[in-house]
Amino acid sequence: MPDLPVRELECLLILAEELHFGRTAERLRVSQSRVSQLVAALERSIGTQLVHRTSRRVALTDFGAEFVERVRPVYTELTDLVGGARREARREQPAPIRLGFQGIAYETVTWTLNRFTRENPDVSLSLHEIPLGDPFGALLDGRVDAAVALLPVREPGLSVGFVFPHAPRMLAVGHSHPLAGAERIDAEALATVDLVSAAGPAPEYWRDVHFPRFTPLGAPITATTRVATLQEGMTLAATGRYALLTCRPVAERNQRADLRYVRVTGFDEESRMALIWRSGHRRAELTNLAALLRELPGAPAEPADLFAPASSPLPVVS
């Protein structure tokens, strides 16, 4: 079966309406010379002239006019059929899931995502990093469908689908920092450090938990610099001038020769992450993902061990 000259036919049908090469080129978004090439190619394919061309006017030949009259309804029916098939296909295929994550997606998440994609092969899943200092913005404006982000969340319109086990607080400092030799510190000791904060529009209640301005007893905490990413914060902490408040999973997976992690106690709550989505936009696929997360092994005596890799982690000060 010979190739169907679809583009050439489209060009001829538009030219038959416009009878002007310039306007035809505009509608096709091509050059006038390209219009001439398409018409000439169709004429060669059929074996006869379809268009009279002069410097002043464009007209169809008798054969061309009859050909257009016969082709137009068939072409219209074909394009309608293809367009309808595309619309039907889009309705049948599940919409892709855009999953945001804050910081780094660890094994707990990636293992579950791998299982989810195996069990839902028709669902397209994409991952998007969420800024450290803007945990909920991408969710609220619809850039992602769900997010794995740090709690707490009190934003109207957001719901929690799954809460990960709590993770002990850790302070990342450089080896030259005065607190580097401590095994653990009370949260009141944060009044003696320059604590890295996160740049971004994070809610104050969320910022007070993860980048506090005061110790639990009310002592002010110095914070002279803000960062956009976790890695930026760790690099600053490694200089020995700053400290970064983080959690045990981050410490276990970011062992560096120039960093030391010190256990921090005395906070009302430990660090926790959750799978969050927009209320009223919960999809069956997201509910399935939350159900898979709930099938993770039960939390042992130390819930943070759920975050540990299969191999033994490098030692962390605790």
Protein Blocks (a to p, Z undefined) as FASTA:
>chain_A
ZZddfklmmmmmmmmmnopaklmmmmnopafklmmmmmmmmmmmnopafbdcdfkbccdd
fklmmmmmmmmmmmmmmmmmmmmmmmmmmmmpccddddddehjacfklmmmmmmmmmmmm
mbccddddddfklmklmmmnopambdcdddddfbehiacfbdcddddddddddfkbmklm
pmbdcfklmmmpccdddedjddfklmmmmmccbdfkopacddfbdcfbfklmmmmmmnop
accdddfklmmmmccfkbccdddehiabdcdddddddehiacfklmmmmmmmmmpccddf
blmlmmpcfbdcddddZZ
